[in-house]
Amino acid sequence: MRRRVVEVELPAPLAATLAEAVSAYAHAAFPDGGSECAQVSREALLDTARSCATHSGGTLTLRKRQMPQVRAAVEWYFAEADAGLAAQGETLRALLSGTARPAVEPPAQ
């Protein structure tokens, strides 16, 4: 049986940035007053954004079904970003596509 979730290793600051991107995208792509299907999509994305916002680092579990929308949110949010945010966008793109691992800080001595 296929897994219905995707696990992404994501530090808390990047998860917070992902939450901002997904929330902004949900509000822009699915505004209030849309069809029932659009409202369901909006609420599902906002649930994902809340999950990302409360993530404390480590493995973040996302629904596989939502990954295309989450990736679209990252693309949309960082399309016009300045250099500092663009770097975060590239990191998130790589992590969400499974092609990168987050940098792990060495333990404090």
N, C-alpha and C positions, 0 to 999 in steps of 0.2 A: 504494500500500500504506500502511496506517495505521501510525503510529508506536506502538511498544509501550512507550515510556518517556515520562516527563514530566520536564522540566528546570525546576528551581526555583532562583532566585537566593537564596541563603541564607547569611548570615554565620555564622561558626563558633559563636558563643555560642547563636544560635537553633537551629542544627543539633544542638547538645548537648542543648538543652531538648527538641527533637523526639525525640531518641534516648531520653531519659528517659520521655517520654509513650508512645512506641510500645512500649518494653520493658515498662513497667508494665501497659499494656493487654494485651499478649501474654500475660503471666503471669496476669492476672485473667480474661481472656476464654477462654483456652485452657489450663487448668491441666494439670499432668502427669497422665498416666493417662487422658486422654480418647481419643476415637476416633482412628483413623489420620488421617482428614481434618483433625481439630482439631490434631493434632500437626504436620502439614505446614503448616497455617496459622500455628501458633505459631512454627515454625522460620523460615518466610519472613519473618514480622514481626520476629523477633529478628535475622535477617540485615540487614533494613532498618535496625533500630536501631543495629547495629554500624557500618553504612555511614555513618549520620548522626553517630555518635559520633566517627568518625575524619575527618569532613569538615573541611577547613581553610578554608572560605569560598569563595564564588564559586558556580558552578553545581553543584547537587546533582542527580544523575540518579536518579529513582525509577521503579519499574515501574508502568506505568499500571494494571495489573490490581489492584495493591495500594492505589491511592489511596483508594477508599472506606473501607478499613480504617484507613489512616493518618489520614484525616479523622475517623473515628469515635474513634480513639485520642486525638486532640487534643481533641475535644468532651468525651470522658469524663474525661480527665486534668485539664482546666481547668474542669470543671463546678462544683467547689466551691473554686476557687482564691481566694486573697486578692487584693487590688487589684494588687499588684506582678506576680504571676504572671498575673492575668487580662489585663493589657496584653500580655504575651508571647503568651498564647493567642489574643487578637484578631489580633495581627500574624501569627502562624502560620496562622490560619484564612484570612486575606486572601491570604497568599502561596501557600498550597496551592490556593486556589480560582482563583488567577491574577488577582485583582482589585487587587493592590498590588505595589509594588516595595520592597525594603528600603532604608532610608535609607543613603546612601553618605556616609561621613565624608570631609571635605575632605582633600586631601593635606597632610602636615606640611610646614611651611616652614622 
